[in-house]
């Protein structure tokens, strides 16, 4: 596993390796590929320069446009749940800073990521390209309708919380595929894992979490109304 555009030797290498040990390994993340990817991706490049020194701390951080870069543990947990081996085609909803997108780029064969706020997507694209990740496709749009041109997807990861699972995403999930999505109210959700196979669609919900709102046709309304 390697980032072609990045050596990994930077000022933040030590806090990055510590983050993986104290926030991920100690809390039970065991997927070796997820841990390796998160040791490699320079999280500090996905936040404003003034916030770089806190980029490896145990919380989400603002990235502008009232959005946040997810907490490292949440990124690791969601990626681990998808159980990727390396050749999967993934759909991500909510590119945000592009941090999780880059982690997914190392873990999967191909990543399609949709973000509704254009300036965030443009910033994310710059960083992702600078890292030399060429298996990532990005677009501006409403991710609750999925990205049908490239469906079906082996896995779908939604990094914003909605009132329910958007039906188009279930449709665009491959047979044998799985989706992870925070579902619940506007201020708190639970992580839901949706599995699709020949027998139908099953879901389980566990870990409580707090994500920004999934806003769109099959999410929350633009002004907070559903
Ligand atoms: N994983 C990202 C998380 C960003 S926060 C990171 O670590 O940086 C969630 C993002 O989802 C926000 O940028 C928000 O604008 C975006 N979002 C919300 N609803 C969306 C929708 N319907 N389609 C695409 N993106 C959406």
Boltz pocket constraint, residues with backbone or C-beta under 6 A from the ligand:
constraints:
  - pocket:
      binder: B
      contacts: [[A, 63], [A, 67], [A, 68], [A, 69], [A, 70], [A, 93], [A, 94], [A, 95], [A, 96], [A, 97], [A, 98], [A, 99], [A, 100], [A, 101], [A, 114], [A, 115], [A, 116], [A, 117], [A, 120], [A, 141], [A, 142], [A, 143], [A, 144], [A, 159], [A, 160], [A, 212], [A, 213], [A, 214], [A, 215], [A, 216], [A, 217], [A, 219]]
      max_distance: 6.0
